[in-house]
Amino acid sequence: MAFSIGGGSAFADSKMDNVITKTLGTTYRTGGTTTSGFDCSGFTKYVFTKMGLSLPRTSKAQYNVGTTVSKSKLRSGDLVFFNTLGNGISHVGIYVGNGKFAQSSSSRGVTITSLSQAYWANRYVGAKRVMSTSSYQAVAYD
């Protein structure tokens, strides 16, 4: 396993962890929603579809679902949002614990990245929790 999505929590070795691990290294593709190439929101939609949860297609639309979560309260599986183009929400990833998030980056494809990297820290907008703890526990494991 490349990382532990739960950061040592009860969610380590979860279904979400396995789905993300299998997609690491997948190339970036604008408009992509499959393992032949993902854009950022296509990646998050793909992972959550595998978890049995439907998300909207775009990062802006995904920002409009779920419950707002402060950065200090992030939990594995929360969506994290960024303003990379200077005009509002334009990028999304999945928080995986230990200050890191999974994303489909236009320069590196699907990767695990630190939220504290200057580029991402300066563009961080907020986070949303799209699954309650009980819902997550119900679908997280194979």
C-alpha positions in Angstrom: 0.0 0.0 0.0 1.4 3.4 -1.0 -0.1 5.3 2.0 -2.6 4.9 4.7 -5.7 7.0 3.9 -6.7 6.8 7.5 -3.4 8.0 8.8 -3.5 5.2 11.4 -7.2 5.6 12.0 -9.9 3.0 11.9 -10.2 3.7 8.2 -6.7 2.5 7.3 -6.8 -0.3 4.7 -10.3 1.0 3.7 -12.0 0.5 0.4 -11.3 4.2 -0.4 -7.6 3.6 0.3 -7.5 0.7 -2.1 -9.3 2.6 -4.8 -7.0 5.6 -4.6 -3.9 3.4 -4.4 -4.9 1.6 -7.7 -5.2 5.0 -9.5 -1.9 6.4 -8.4 0.2 7.4 -11.5 -2.9 7.6 -13.8 -2.3 10.4 -16.3 -4.1 13.7 -16.3 -6.7 14.1 -19.0 -8.9 17.2 -19.3 -12.5 16.0 -19.0 -11.3 12.5 -18.0 -13.4 10.3 -15.7 -11.8 6.9 -16.2 -8.5 5.1 -15.4 -7.3 6.0 -18.9 -7.0 9.6 -17.6 -8.6 11.8 -15.0 -9.1 15.5 -14.5 -9.4 16.6 -10.8 -13.1 16.3 -10.4 -13.3 13.3 -12.6 -10.9 11.6 -10.2 -12.9 12.5 -7.1 -16.1 11.5 -8.8 -14.6 8.1 -9.8 -13.4 7.4 -6.3 -16.7 8.3 -4.6 -18.6 6.3 -7.3 -16.6 3.3 -6.3 -17.7 4.0 -2.7 -21.3 4.1 -3.7 -21.7 7.9 -3.5 -22.6 10.0 -6.5 -20.8 13.4 -6.8 -21.5 16.2 -9.3 -19.1 16.3 -12.2 -17.2 19.6 -11.7 -15.1 20.9 -8.8 -17.4 24.0 -8.5 -20.5 21.7 -8.3 -18.7 19.4 -5.8 -18.0 22.4 -3.6 -21.8 22.9 -3.3 -22.4 19.5 -1.6 -21.6 18.3 1.9 -20.8 20.1 5.1 -18.1 22.7 5.4 -15.2 21.4 7.5 -12.4 23.6 9.0 -8.8 22.6 8.0 -8.0 21.7 11.6 -10.9 19.2 11.6 -10.1 17.4 8.3 -10.8 13.7 8.2 -9.8 11.1 5.6 -12.3 11.2 2.7 -13.1 14.9 3.0 -12.9 16.9 -0.3 -10.4 19.7 -0.3 -10.8 22.6 -2.7 -8.5 25.1 -4.3 -8.5 28.3 -6.4 -5.8 27.6 -9.0 -7.0 29.9 -11.7 -7.8 33.1 -9.7 -11.5 32.9 -10.2 -13.0 30.7 -7.5 -13.0 26.9 -7.1 -11.0 25.3 -9.8 -9.4 22.2 -8.3 -10.5 19.4 -5.9 -8.8 16.5 -4.2 -9.5 14.0 -1.4 -7.9 14.4 2.0 -6.1 11.1 3.0 -4.7 12.0 6.4 -1.4 13.2 7.8 -1.8 16.6 6.0 -1.9 15.0 2.5 -4.5 14.8 -0.3 -4.9 12.6 -3.4 -5.5 14.5 -6.6 -5.2 14.4 -10.3 -2.7 17.1 -11.1 -2.3 18.5 -14.6 1.4 18.1 -14.4 1.8 14.8 -12.6 -1.5 12.9 -12.9 -2.9 11.1 -9.8 -0.6 11.6 -6.9 -0.5 12.2 -3.2 0.5 15.8 -2.3 1.1 17.7 1.0 -1.4 20.4 1.8 1.5 22.4 3.3 3.3 22.7 -0.1 3.4 26.4 -0.8 1.5 26.2 -4.1 -1.4 24.3 -2.5 -1.4 26.1 0.9 -1.6 29.5 -0.9 -4.6 28.3 -3.0 -6.6 26.4 -0.4 -10.2 27.5 -0.3 -11.9 25.0 2.0 -13.1 21.5 2.6 -16.4 19.6 2.5 -17.4 16.4 4.3 -19.7 14.5 1.9 -20.1 11.4 4.0 -21.1 11.1 7.7 -19.0 8.9 9.9 -21.6 6.2 9.9 -22.1 6.3 6.2 -18.4 6.2 5.6 -18.0 3.2 7.9 -20.9 1.4 6.2 -19.2 1.6 2.8 -15.5 2.0 3.5 -14.6 -1.7 3.7 -14.7 -4.4 1.1 
